[in-house]
Amino acid sequence: MGDDPIHLAIDGTYNDCSRSRLRAWLEAMPEKIGMTPISTPFVREHKGSLMGFIFLAESHISVHFYPDHKVYIDLYSCDYFCPVTACKEVTNGLKIQVKSTPDVGKRGLEFLGG
């Protein structure tokens, strides 16, 4: 823990998604994990997929729903946030099932090892 940047990547599946649910979630999520939105959510459909993105003062949140019912969420912040809280907000807010253990990483070459 501490002030290190956090990168949270979540892979999951979903039964249903909608533009309105994704937009509402992107609007609400930053405050729930202590981040500051600096844009409105960008939500688009492309080739049967639904994608959303919001810029944050700290970095970004992106979501990709694919037609095969796979979903990928990426939260990155230059400031610390609680990945456990964020994961709960993702699964509850977007109504997804997490496929595997979410990947929580720190950014920067010093964290790559070697």
Secondary structure, DSSP 8 states (H G I E B T S, - for coil): --S--EEEEEEEEES---HHHHHHHHHHHHHHTT--B-S--EEEEETTEEEEEEEBSSEEEEEEE-TTSEEEEEEEESS---HHHHHHHHHHHHTEEE-S--EEE--SGGGT--
